[in-house]
Amino acid sequence: MLVLILQNVRPPLLTASVKEVEHFAVAECCTPPEYRNGPECPIPVTNGSHSAVCDPFLVHVAMTLDSKYLRGSIAAVHSILKHSSCPENVYFHFIASDSMSNTLKFDDLTQIVKSTFPGLGFKVYPFSESLVKNLISSSIRQALDDPLNYARIYLADMIEPCIDRVIYLDSDIIMVDDIQKLWSITLTGSRAIGAPEYCHVNFTNYFTSQFWFDPKLSKVFEGKRPCYFNTGVMVMDLVRWREGSYRKRIEDWMEIHREKRIYELGSLPPFLLVFGGEVEAIDHRWNQHGLGGHNVVNSCRSVHSGPVSLLHWSGKGKPWARLDTGMPCSIDHVWAPYDLYGHNDLPKHHDQL
């Protein structure tokens, strides 16, 4: 039912010949879709042809950009603009690695975004991998060890200080609802982040026995009711983040992990250690995650029951890769209409990889 509903409102699929730039291509013959504000939208302050970044009417979205996941990032932006009531009031903050080893360099990524979405308000920020490289320990999947996965820790130091809130999104999502609704969520008390929580999940599995048997370490959850949450969708209060020194607190846990090996799953556990039990719980509709299957084995999963505002292909399998191999999961067909790469048709459905 979900797929049928979404297909009724899907944007046009670009099917013309494409000029490939590594893993992403923009259709040469087709103008990428442009979305305009309705008359009810606040008029954004402009600086030249783009929105001024400190405009109080803007919705701020932060994402990473790299050659491997660029196709996903572009589809995510497309979906956000498509369903936004005020698309010209959405400003994107893209974080790109400054590493010279990357196939697509900083300027290449900037140009691709600019040519794909003319008039889009955005800025690309260089992320120094040296900030975190010496803090990263190997995890269960090599992709999780990419320094760019840890860039979200440094957002408050990179984004302009006039911006006090941002929505952080992973590159393997599509939004099928108005982002203004997510932006308007209140972070109560002193909470610095909001995210959907999953309290039915066995929280102890995210840490090793060495952690749980060390009373000094496990004491961090004393008096709290920590629940698992996925860091791929977070509403972040940057003022509280800075005031609470959350970057330093996460880095401290990463240092401890290097010495004692207290978890296995990349950048997620340090967030659980710092924020577990102190997250503003957001409706589950805003992160239907796990659609990429298991972290190690590529497998298909169905959408959870209930309303859906955001779909998230966390896990090993990515929709663009499965579509290209001709063996997509059924849910991947929901992602496909937002893809600006240029599929001529949807590959044959196959639910078991």
N, C-alpha and C positions, 0 to 999 in steps of 0.2 A: 504493500500500500504506500509506503514512504516513497519508493522509487517512482511510482506512477504519479503521485502528487507533485514531486519535484520536476519530473519531466514535463509537466504541463506548463511550468514557468521558466524552463531553462532558456538561457540566452542562445543566440545563434552560434553554431559551431563553425570555426574557420576551417575551410577545407581546401583552400587554394594551395598552389605551390609555395614552398617556404625556403627562406634563406637560412641555413643552419648556422648557428653560432654555438659550437660545442654541443651541449645537451639541450639547448633551447633555440627555438626559431620563431620569428614573427612573420606572419603571412605577408608577402610583398604586395599582393594585389588588393589586400583588404585593409580597410581602416579599422584599427582596434576599437571596440565599443567605447563610447564616451557617455558618461552619465551626468546629468545636471540636477541641481537643486530644484525642489518645488518652491512655489511662492511662500510656503509657510516656514521655510528655513531661514535662520539668521544669516545675514550677508557677511561672509568672512572678510577680514582685513586682508588686502593683497599687497604683496611686495613684488612689483613687476607683474609677471603672469602667474605667480604662485601665492598661496596663502601664507601670510606671515606666521611663523612658527609659534609665536607667543599669543596668538589670538585666543581669547577665552572661549570662543564658540567652537573650537576645533575638538575633534575626537582624535586622540593620539594612539597610534598602533605601532608596535615595535616588532620587527621580524628580522631573522638573519637572511643573508644572501650568499650563496656560493654556487659554483657550477653544477654540483651534484644535485642540489635540491631546487635550483632556480625555476625549473618547470612547475614545481609544486608551489613555490612562492608566488609566481605570476598568477596561477589559477586561484590561489587564496585571495590575492588582491582583487581579482576579477569578481569573485563571489561576494566579497565585502561591498564593493561598489554597486554591484547589481542589486543587492537587497537593501542598501542603505536608503533611508528616507531623505538624507541630505549628503549625498556622496561627495560634493565639493568641500564639505566641512570635515572630511576624514584626512588626516595627515599621517604619512607613513615614515617611520624611522627605521631604516634598514642598516643592519650591522654586517659589515663584510671584513673578512680577515685581511690583514696587511701582509700576509706571507707571500713572498715572491714565487713560491712553489705552486701556487694555485694556477689552474689552467686559464681561468678568466680573472683578469686583474680588476682592481678597484674601478678604474675608469670604464672598463668594458661593461661591468655590471650596472654602473650608473647610466650609461648610454642605452642599454637594453631596456631598463625600466622607463626611461624618458621616451624612447621611441614607441614602446608598447602602449603607454598610457599618457598621451600628450595632455599637458595641463594638470597632471597629478601633483598634488602637494607632497613632496617627499625630500628626504635628505639621506645620503649614505654616509655612515660613520666608519672610519677605519678602526678595527679591533686589533690590538697588539696581542698576539698569541703568547708572547713572553710573560704576560701578566699571570697566566694560569698554567702554562705548560709544565712547570716544575711541580705543580700541585696535583696533576692528573695521574691517577693509577689505572692500570688496565682493568677493564670490566668484562662482562660476559659477551659483549659484541663490539667489534672494533669501531663501528660507526659511532658508538656512544662516547668514544674517547677523543673525538674531534674537539679541539679547543673552542671552536665556535659554539658548541653546545653549552659552554659555560659563560657565553657573552651576556646572558640575561642577568648574571650576578652583578655586572658592571654598568647596567643601563643608567642607574642614577648618577653615575660619574660621567657618562658620555653625553646624555641628552641635556639640552639647555636647561639651566636652573629655573627658568620661568615656568617650566612645565612640571606640574605637581602630581600628575597621574598619567598612566599609560596602560594600554592593554597589550600584554605580550602574547604572541601567537606563534606556534610552530609553523613550519613551512608545509606540512602535510595535512592541512585542514581545508575545509570549505565552510563558509557561513551561509546559511539559508534563512536568515532572519535579519532584522535591522540591528546593526551594531550599536545604535543609540541606546537600545534597551540594556545591553551589557554595560555600556559606559555609565549608565545612570545608577547602577547598583551602589548602595551605600556600604562603605567599610566602617563598621561600628567600633566604638571605643578607640583603642590604639592599634587596631589591626592594620598591618602594612600590605597584606595581600588578600585577595579573594579568589576562590576557585571551587569547583564542585568537589565535594568530599565523598569518599566511598568507605563508610565505616564498617561495612560487612566484610571487607577484605582483611585477611590475616596480616596485621601490621608487623608482626614479629618476623615474617619472612623476608623483610627488606633489609635485615641486619644479621650479621653472623652471630654464632653462639659466643664468640669472643667478646662481642659487644654486650650481649645480654648478661653474661656472667661477670662482667666488670661493673661493680656497683657504682664506681665513680662516673662511668660513661652513661650507663642506663638511667642514672638519676636525673638525666635531662628531661625525662618524661614524667617525673614524679609530680603527682597532683594534677596531671593533665589527662585528657582523653584524646590522644592523637589518632588521626585517621589518615589513610592514604589519600593523596590527591596527586593529580597529574600536572606537571609544571608547564605543559604545552599550551595551556590557556590560563592566564592569570591577569586579574586586575590589580595593578600595583600602585600604591601610594608612595611616590618617590620622596616626598618630604619626610614621611615617617621612616622610610627605608634609610635615608641618610641619617636621621636623628638616632635611629636604633642601631647604627653601625652594622647593618645586616651583611654587607659585603665581608667585613672582617670576621664576623661570626661564622659565616659559611666557609671562608678560607681556613679558619682555625680547625674546623671539623675535617676538612680535606687534608690538612697537615697530620692530624691524628690518624686518619685512615692510611696514610702512607706508611706510618709506623706500625699500625696494629691490624690492618685489613679488617675493617668492621662492616663493610658492605660490598656488594658486587655490581650494582646497577648504575654506573655512570654518575651524571650530575643530579639525579633525583634524590638520593638519600641525604645529602647535605641539607637540602631544602626541608626534608621531613624532620631532620634533627633540629633545625632552627625554628620551623614554623608549625610542627606537629602539635595539634591542640590549640593553635592560635590563628586559624585560618577562618576568614569570613566565608561561610558555606554558601555557594551559589547553586542554583537549580541545575540538576544533572543535564538538562537539555542543552547546556552550553558547552558540554564536552562529551560527546558520544565517542569515546576513545577506544583504542584497541582494535580498530578496523584493519590494521596491518598485520594482525595475527600475533603469534608469539614473538618474543624478542630474538629467539634463535632460529625457530622454524617458521618459514613462510606458510601461513594458513589463512583460511577464510573465516570471518566471524560476522554474525548478523548484528543489526542495530538493536540496542536494548529497547524494551517496551517504553512507551510514553512519548511525549512531544520531543521534537528535535530542532535545535537552532544552529548547532555546529557539529559537523562530523570530523573525526580526527583519525587519520590512518597511522596512529602510533603502533610500534611493532616493526618487524623486519620488512614486511611487504608494503610496497608503495604502489598506488593505483596506476601511475604512468608506466611503471616498469611492467606490471602485470598486463596492462592493456597492450603494450608493445609486443609482449611475447605471445599474445593471442590466447592467454589463459587467465582472464580476469575473474575476480570474485564478483558476485552479483552487485554488491554495493559499489564497486568501482565504476559502474555505469552512471552512478549519480555524480561522481567527480568529473567524468568525461566532458560534459557540456561546458565546463568552465575552463577547459584546457585550450590554450591558444597556440599549441604546437602545430595542430593541423591534421587530425585524424580524418581520413576519408570516410571511414565507417567504424562502428564499434566492433572489436574482435569477438570471436565466438565465445560465448559464456562458458566458463568452466569453474566449478566451485571447489575443486580439490587440487591444490598444488603440491 
